[in-house]
Amino acid sequence: MNTLRLILPDTDDPGQARSVWQTACDEAGFTLEIHAASDPGIQATTRALGLNTYPALLQADQIIAIGTPDLDSARRILAGLTTAPAS
């Protein structure tokens, strides 16, 4: 599965987090779905994970990263995922 989900806070401007993760995902060949923490469809997942800090990056309902890294850090995080598409 090459889709990651980014859950953004409802109260802060998520522009930087969205930009960093979108760029890193595009470069690594991942599809990025973006959700607000208040989205009803995502709330069950966040409750099940005990997630209350955002932004949060998820892969297959597992937390991959919390917060907004710089672009190089985001690239390293994604490079460590085992389901990245083959080149």
SEGU-712772 format. One record per residue (C-alpha): chain; y negated, z negated, x. Coordinates in nm, 2 decimals, m for minus. Layout:
BEGIN
- A_Y_Z_X
...
***
This chain:
BEGIN
- A_0.00_0.00_0.00
- A_m0.33_0.11_0.16
- A_m0.56_m0.04_m0.10
- A_m0.76_m0.35_m0.02
- A_m0.97_m0.55_m0.26
- A_m1.31_m0.69_m0.18
- A_m1.43_m0.97_m0.41
- A_m1.80_m1.03_m0.39
- A_m2.00_m1.33_m0.51
- A_m2.20_m1.31_m0.83
- A_m2.51_m1.49_m0.69
- A_m2.58_m1.33_m0.35
- A_m2.68_m0.98_m0.25
- A_m2.34_m0.84_m0.14
- A_m2.49_m0.52_0.02
- A_m2.40_m0.61_0.38
- A_m2.05_m0.72_0.31
- A_m1.99_m0.41_0.10
- A_m2.13_m0.18_0.37
- A_m1.93_m0.34_0.66
- A_m1.60_m0.35_0.48
- A_m1.64_0.00_0.32
- A_m1.72_0.15_0.66
- A_m1.43_m0.02_0.83
- A_m1.19_0.08_0.55
- A_m1.31_0.44_0.56
- A_m1.25_0.46_0.93
- A_m0.90_0.29_0.91
- A_m0.79_0.50_0.61
- A_m0.78_0.22_0.36
- A_m0.90_0.25_0.00
- A_m1.14_m0.03_m0.09
- A_m1.17_m0.16_m0.44
- A_m1.48_m0.37_m0.50
- A_m1.48_m0.65_m0.76
- A_m1.73_m0.92_m0.86
- A_m1.58_m1.28_m0.86
- A_m1.68_m1.30_m1.23
- A_m1.47_m0.99_m1.33
- A_m1.21_m1.11_m1.59
- A_m0.95_m0.89_m1.43
- A_m0.98_m1.06_m1.09
- A_m1.02_m1.42_m1.20
- A_m0.65_m1.49_m1.25
- A_m0.59_m1.37_m0.89
- A_m0.87_m1.59_m0.75
- A_m0.74_m1.89_m0.94
- A_m0.39_m1.84_m0.82
- A_m0.51_m1.81_m0.46
- A_m0.74_m2.11_m0.49
- A_m1.02_m1.88_m0.38
- A_m1.37_m2.01_m0.42
- A_m1.55_m1.86_m0.11
- A_m1.68_m1.51_m0.11
- A_m1.68_m1.23_0.00
- A_m1.31_m1.22_0.03
- A_m1.09_m0.93_0.14
- A_m0.74_m0.92_m0.02
- A_m0.43_m0.71_0.05
- A_m0.15_m0.74_m0.20
- A_m0.29_m1.07_m0.34
- A_m0.30_m1.22_0.01
- A_m0.63_m1.33_0.17
- A_m0.70_m1.12_0.47
- A_m1.06_m1.23_0.55
- A_m1.34_m1.45_0.42
- A_m1.70_m1.38_0.48
- A_m1.90_m1.09_0.62
- A_m1.79_m1.00_0.97
- A_m1.98_m0.76_1.20
- A_m1.84_m0.41_1.20
- A_m1.64_m0.45_1.52
- A_m1.47_m0.76_1.39
- A_m1.39_m0.59_1.06
- A_m1.23_m0.30_1.25
- A_m1.01_m0.54_1.45
- A_m0.90_m0.72_1.13
- A_m0.80_m0.39_0.97
- A_m0.63_m0.27_1.29
- A_m0.40_m0.57_1.26
- A_m0.27_m0.48_0.92
- A_0.07_m0.34_0.92
- A_0.04_m0.10_0.63
- A_m0.24_0.11_0.77
- A_m0.15_0.48_0.73
- A_0.01_0.66_1.02
- A_m0.21_0.90_1.21
***
